[in-house]
Amino acid sequence: MTVTPELRIDWFRILTDLCQDGGSLYQVSRITSIPRSTLQNYKQGVEPSHSLGMCLLRLWAIKTGKDRDEAPTQQRYDPIMVR
């Protein structure tokens, strides 16, 4: 999978996948040492720094059994295109 400037990782879906099967943001926080409030911000659309994003993608890949390249993406919002 190629992530172009038009696409971004869908952090909401990544975190939702990590919380399936009885998981929680609290557990993700404990595993990654990323504060739960920060994870909540990512779920609401804030993009993590590269290193924290890679940490979450690694955890997602381990949990789902998928490669990081299979991570869900979404169209990047472009305010210029909205006009």
Residue pairs with C-beta under 8 A, 6 or more apart in sequence:
1 69
1 70
1 71
1 73
3 9
3 73
5 76
6 75
6 76
6 78
7 73
7 74
7 75
7 76
8 47
8 73
8 74
8 76
9 47
9 53
9 57
9 71
9 72
9 73
10 71
10 72
10 73
10 74
11 42
11 43
11 45
11 46
11 47
11 48
11 53
11 56
12 42
12 43
12 44
12 45
13 72
13 74
14 56
14 57
14 60
14 71
14 72
15 25
15 28
15 39
15 42
15 43
15 56
16 43
17 60
17 63
17 64
17 72
18 28
18 56
18 59
18 60
18 63
19 25
19 27
19 28
25 36
25 39
25 40
25 43
26 36
28 34
28 36
28 39
28 56
28 59
29 35
29 36
29 39
31 59
32 52
32 55
32 56
32 59
34 48
34 52
34 55
34 56
38 48
38 52
42 48
42 56
47 53
48 56
57 68
57 71
58 68
60 66
60 68
60 71
61 67
61 68
61 71
